[in-house]
Amino acid sequence: MSLLTGEYRNTLDEKGRILFPAKLRSELSDTFLIVTQGIDACLWLYTPAEWDVFSSKIMESASPFNEKNRSVIRRIIAPAQEVEFDKAGRLSIPQTLRDFASLSKDCLILGNIKYFELWDAESYGRYLKQSEESFRDAAEELNNITF
């Protein structure tokens, strides 16, 4: 598998389908992705193998007797759904997940190596503006990384 990164703009059609970038799709060996709620008003999309690793780590470290753990399970694990690619390479995003991420016509797919994010384009623009200061602070903390 090569580098699964990049920023791709695509439109969501009236049936809730979005064309998944051919460049990314060609690197996937699966015919479906796992789609769930993300943290920043976006959706997270995982290959089945990455979802198994990610969800297992959450479930192994979470207790159903801990309120915060239950919240994470309910917000990330429970809403997850398998979504198959159609013959045209589109994913049909379930309505509940489209509503969660406020997806409208213009969308953005971000490749993050181990998973993808699906954003409403306008929401992502607002997110970038609102998070600029915290991004700079977080980047400053990575000062031990050298080239």
Solvent accessible surface area in square Angstrom, and as a share of the most:
residue,aa,sasa,rsa
1,M,160,0.71
2,S,65,0.42
3,L,117,0.58
4,L,5,0.03
5,T,46,0.27
6,G,34,0.32
7,E,100,0.45
8,Y,45,0.17
9,R,161,0.59
10,N,36,0.19
11,T,73,0.42
12,L,16,0.08
13,D,42,0.22
14,E,155,0.70
15,K,131,0.56
16,G,1,0.01
17,R,54,0.20
18,I,1,0.01
19,L,81,0.40
20,F,0,0.00
21,P,11,0.07
22,A,64,0.50
23,K,140,0.60
24,L,2,0.01
25,R,68,0.25
26,S,88,0.57
27,E,62,0.28
28,L,20,0.10
29,S,110,0.71
30,D,49,0.25
31,T,92,0.54
32,F,47,0.20
33,L,0,0.00
34,I,12,0.06
35,V,0,0.00
36,T,0,0.00
37,Q,33,0.15
38,G,7,0.07
39,I,123,0.62
40,D,65,0.34
41,A,51,0.40
42,C,1,0.01
43,L,0,0.00
44,W,27,0.09
45,L,2,0.01
46,Y,9,0.04
47,T,8,0.04
48,P,27,0.17
49,A,70,0.54
50,E,50,0.22
51,W,28,0.10
52,D,88,0.46
53,V,79,0.45
54,F,53,0.22
55,S,16,0.10
56,S,48,0.31
57,K,133,0.56
58,I,26,0.13
59,M,92,0.41
60,E,145,0.65
61,S,93,0.60
62,A,21,0.16
63,S,40,0.26
64,P,85,0.53
65,F,187,0.78
66,N,65,0.33
67,E,131,0.59
68,K,160,0.68
69,N,39,0.20
70,R,73,0.27
71,S,50,0.32
72,V,64,0.37
73,I,31,0.15
74,R,154,0.56
75,R,156,0.57
76,I,13,0.07
77,I,37,0.19
78,A,73,0.56
79,P,27,0.17
80,A,27,0.21
81,Q,72,0.32
82,E,119,0.53
83,V,8,0.05
84,E,119,0.54
85,F,30,0.13
86,D,54,0.28
87,K,213,0.90
88,A,56,0.43
89,G,4,0.03
90,R,69,0.25
91,L,0,0.00
92,S,59,0.38
93,I,1,0.00
94,P,31,0.20
95,Q,94,0.42
96,T,96,0.56
97,L,1,0.01
98,R,40,0.15
99,D,88,0.46
100,F,69,0.29
101,A,0,0.00
102,S,73,0.47
103,L,21,0.10
104,S,64,0.41
105,K,137,0.58
106,D,83,0.43
107,C,2,0.01
108,L,0,0.00
109,I,2,0.01
110,L,20,0.10
111,G,8,0.08
112,N,54,0.27
113,I,100,0.51
114,K,127,0.54
115,Y,56,0.21
116,F,3,0.01
117,E,25,0.11
118,L,1,0.00
119,W,5,0.02
120,D,8,0.04
121,A,18,0.14
122,E,124,0.55
123,S,15,0.10
124,Y,28,0.10
125,G,30,0.29
126,R,117,0.43
127,Y,76,0.29
128,L,87,0.43
129,K,166,0.71
130,Q,146,0.65
131,S,21,0.14
132,E,75,0.33
133,E,134,0.60
134,S,70,0.45
135,F,127,0.53
136,R,154,0.56
137,D,82,0.42
138,A,54,0.42
139,A,46,0.35
140,E,125,0.56
141,E,135,0.61
142,L,103,0.51
143,N,119,0.61
144,N,124,0.64
145,I,104,0.53
146,T,117,0.68
147,F,245,1.02
